[in-house]
Amino acid sequence: MNSESLSGRIPEILFFAFQMTFAIITPALMVGAYVERVNFSFVLTFSALWMLLCYAPTVHLIWGGGFLADGGIFGERGV
């Protein structure tokens, strides 16, 4: 870990695990709505597509130093 780390003073792997909890919890909540109605392969495909097409771009705009972060979405405090 170096002082120029994007995640501050915590190890990168811990920051990654923290962020992945958010990526995993939303599809898990959605699966509750259609559990036992679809195949498991659909659940895996849907979760992967949701993460790539919805979650990743949004997170990059906010936490990745995108224009929403630069525009002051976090207020005075920052990340």
Sequence and secondary structure as in RCSB ss.txt:
>XXXX:A:sequence
MNSESLSGRIPEILFFAFQMTFAIITPALMVGAYVERVNFSFVLTFSALWMLLCYAPTVHLIWGGGFLADGGIFG
ERGV
>XXXX:A:secstr
  TT TTTTS HHHHHHHHHHHHHHHHHHHHHHHTTTS HHHHHHHHHHHIIIIIHHHHHHHTTS HHHHTTTTT
TT  
